[in-house]
Amino acid sequence: MSELVARTGRHQQRYEDGYRLVAGCIPFRYKNSDDSDDSSFEKIVEVLMINSPSGPGLLFPKGGWENDESVEEAAVREAIEEAGVRGDIMELLGQYDFRSKTHQDEFSPEGLCKAAMFALFVKEELESWPEQSTRNRSWLTIPEAVEQCRHAWMRDALENGFSKWLEDKLRNGGEDLPDQV
């Protein structure tokens, strides 16, 4: 298997109306509840978060959307590069505007960013991935993730994007949700 390498640089970065375009995802999986009652196995949803090399709190994988890829491809790439997971993009959860202090440049001097965030059902956790030397993975329940989330816009994506999407799917019988791997 060839070694995975993270993309770097800004030469292919997408911009629109002064915003740097970003793609990201909320990786998730099912975990059976610890209740040993055989009659009903309740699936608990866990989300994957990563640490930030630049400060406290946890994040969801995200990064620049480049000219040679679709927004979905960018979200999948970021999940591999930053969190070391592969899976299936389920649905766009929403667009979230935020200001980046570290990504101010000539095309977005104020660091304005617009992130397309997706639900990503995790099928594989990689043993090695491009940013493993600077990133740690943490599987958390949704309430734990809300508490640990570093950025308000990511918390909004979790609470008002992912959680509402998941509730809608479960209310409709969960037919569109993937089966547990």
C-alpha positions, 0 to 999 in steps of 0.5 A: 500500500502506498503511503498517504501524504497530506496536501499542503499549500494554497495554490489550488485553494477555492475562494468565493466572494472573499471566503476561503471554501472549506470541506469537512465532516463529522465522522460517526459510527455505532456502538452497542450499549453496555446493557446486557439485555439481549432483547434490545440492542440500542445503538449508540452513535459516537462521533470522531474528533481530533485534537488541534496542534494549535490549542485546547479543545477538539475539532472535526476534520476539515480543510481547504477545498481545492480546484481539482476535487468535488466538495465531497472528495475534499471532505473525504480527503480531510478525514483521511489526512487529519483523522485517519478514517475512511468511510461513506459520505452520507449527506451535507449537514449545512454550510457554516461561516467562520473566521480563521486567524491562521488562514488570512491571505491575499484572497481572504485578508480577514480570514473568512471561511465557509465550511461545507460539513458532511456526515461521514459513516466510518468504515475503516480506521487507518493504523497510519495516516498523514497527520498522526504525529500531530493529531490524536483521535477521540471517539465521543458520544454526542453530548461529550463532543458538544462539551469538548468542541473547540469552535462554536460553529462546529458545535452548531454543525454537531447540534443543529446539523448532525444531530437533527439529521440523525433524529430525522433519519431515526424518526423515519425508521432509519432506512437511509442509515448504514447498517453497523459494520 
